Amino acid sequence: MSSEAKIRDDIARLSRSLFERGFSVGSAGNISAIVDDGMLITPTNSCLGFLDPAKISKIDRNGRHISGDAPSKEVFLHSAFYETRRGTGAVVHLHSTYATALSCLADTDPNDCIPALTPYVVMRVGQVRLVPYVRPGDKKAGDLIRDLGGQYAAILIANHGPVVTGKDIVSAVYAAEELEETAKLLVTLRGMPKRMLSREDVVELAVTFGAAC
């Protein structure tokens, strides 16, 4: 595992990149990563474009805030993934435009929100579940994720946006970006005949690259 100082710097650097490219606006979104003795998470009401690495919140293994600014109110989303999905080292929650749009559409398939349109969404994200809307900061969000039993690396929260995991902060951010770009393709192609990857294609990707499917 990288040092805590390196992870703090990576969170600030990658958060700024997401903000500058429009994946996050205002104080929307939150990012966390595991460290040896707990979890780092972006502070509540902070802008991803202007984080101070030293002020990123730190939570100990018992869920207590021990340093930095007050943690994001969405800390329950992050904790639930760490508790249930083995190998999760980082979690990225955004309100990115197209993934959030899919979370608002009444006919989005709750069992497969981001269908296999490209190989990279299969390789980096896998199957995505839609979970019901809950108020931001409501502990029930964590319960909804725990109920999934760690089966999914990414979810959409209805009328809210995506939550994406990865083995480390870089892979989680890349997966969140891939999900958003695929959502953009799906919205752009809405109503048009689409050529999707077959189940056989998805299985081949899983066998070759270890993708979730």
N, C-alpha and C positions, 0 to 999 in steps of 0.2 A: 504494500500500500504506500502511496505517496505520502510525504510529510503533510502535517496539517497546514503549514504555511503555504505549501505548493497547492493544496486543494483550495484554500481560501483564494489564492491568486487566480486559479483556474475558474472558480465560480464567478469572480468579478469580471474576468476577461471574457468568458463565454457569454455571460449575461449581457454585457455591453454589446457584444456582437449581435445577439438576438434583438436587443432593443434598437440598435442602429439600422437593422434590416427589416424592421416592422413586425417582428414576431411578437412583440410586447409593446404596449403603449402605457403611458402614465405610470401608475404604481401596480399595474396588473402583472400577475404571474409570480411564481416562486420556485426556487431551486434548492435542492438539498444534496448532501453527500455524506457518506459514512466516513468517520475517522476512528482511530483505534479505541477511543474511550467514549464514543457517542456519535452525534450527528451535528453537522453544520447546516444551517438553513438561512435563507435570505430573510431579513427583518420585515416585520409588518409595515405596510404603507411605504415601502421603499421602492425606488425606481430601479429596474434592472440595468439601466444605462449608467448609473452613477453610484455603484456600490463601493464602499470602503472595506477592503478585505478584513481589516482589524475589527470592524463593527458587525460583521456577519454573526448571527446568533449561534450559540453552541448549546446543545441539549445533551445531558448525560444519558447513560443507559437506562436510567429510571424515569426518563421523561422530564427531568427538571432543567429549567433554564439556568445555566451557570455563568455565561459570559456573553458579551456583545449586546446589541440592541434587542428589544423584545422580538420574539420569533413571529413568523408569519402565522396568521390565524388558521391557515390551511395545514398546519403541522400534522394534523390527524391523517390527512391523505398520505403523506410521506411515511409516517410511522407504520401505517397499515401495510404498505408495500414491503417495507423492510422486515416486518414481522412474518409475512406470509409468502413472499416470493424469494426463493433461495437464489443467492448470487447477486441480488440487487445492491449496487454500490452508490447509485445516484437516482434522483427522481426530478423530473422537469414538469412543471405545471404551467401551461400558457393559456392565454385567451386568443390564440392566433385565429385570424379571420375565417379561413375556410374550414378548418376543423371545427370551430365553434358553429359555423353555419350548418354543418352536417349534424351537429348535436341539437340543432333547433328544428330541423326538418322532420315533419311528422312521419314520413315514410322511410326514414333511415332504419335499416335492419339492426335491431338492438343486439343481435348475436354476431354480426359481422359488419361493423360500421365502415370499415375501410377495406373493401374487397380487393382481391389480388389483381390489380391493374398493371403493376410493374414488378419486376423481380426484386427491386430494392426495398419496396415496402414489406415484402415477405421476409427478406433477409434481415432487415433492421428493426422491424416493428412486429410482424406477425399478426395474428387475428386480434381484432379490437372489439371489445364489448362496450355497449352503451349502458350506463347505470342511471337510475332515476335522479331527477333534480333534488338537491337539498340546498338549504341556505348556505352561502359561503361561510366557512368557519364552524359549521355544525358538525359535532362529533359523529353524527350518523354517517357522514361520508366515509369515515374510516371503517365503520361496520359494513357498508356496502362493498368495500374493497376486500375486507376479510372474508366475506361470504363467497368471493370468487376463488378462494383457496389457492391463490398464487398461480393460477392457470394462465394469466394474461400479463404480457409485458407493458400493455398500454390500454387505457380506457378513454371513453368520452363520457363526461358528465353532462346529462341533458341540460340544454340551455345555458351551458357554462363553458366547457372547453375540454381540451385533452390533458391527460396525465400520463407521462411516458417514463419508463424506467430503463436503466442500462447497468452494465457491470461497473462503470465508472462515469465520471461527469462528462467526458468527451463522447462516449458512446450514447449516453442518454440524450445529450443535446443533438447529436447527429440523427438519432431516431426521431426526436421531436420535429426536427426540420423535415425529415423524409415523410413523416405523417402529414404535416401541413402541406407539403408540395403535392402529395398524392390526393389529399382532400381538395386542393385547388383544381387538379385535373378532373376529379369526379364532378365537382360543381360546374366546371367549364363544359364538360361533355354531357351534362345532364340533358336527357331527352333524346340523345343521339345513340345510334347503334354502337355498342362498344365491343371490342375484342378483349376478353378477359383471359388471364392465365387459367389453364385447366388445373384440375386437382392433381393430375400427374405432374404438371409443371411445378406446382407448389411442393409436392413431395420430393421431387428431384432437387429443388433448392434446399429443402430441409436436410436431405441426405448429404449434399455436397458442402453446404456452408453452415450446417447446424442451426438453421433458421427455425423459429417457432412457427407452427402452422396449426 
